[in-house]
């Protein structure tokens, strides 16, 4: 069953089995840059594309789980749990093209 959101809440994407909120690369970068104006946009895109390629190529965290692309772009190839210490993502984003193949 789909989740209901009040009309003022913008839905970025529909949740998949992974419980991440899907988001496109460009939309994520735009949101990230609003909060981190000093970040180099081109470098962020390069890191994200590298992590997307790694994920789609089957790279796994040291624990054996698939890597979390958005987190891995900042701390290295690791899964959500190893990066955050949390078992499940709440309202955390993941790149939609990676979620499409999970």
Secondary structure, DSSP 8 states (H G I E B T S, - for coil): ------TTS-----B-TT--EEE-HHHHHHHHHHH-TTS-HHHHHHHHHHHHHHHHTT-B-TTSSB--HHHHHHH-S--HHHHHS-SS-SS-EEEHHHHTT-
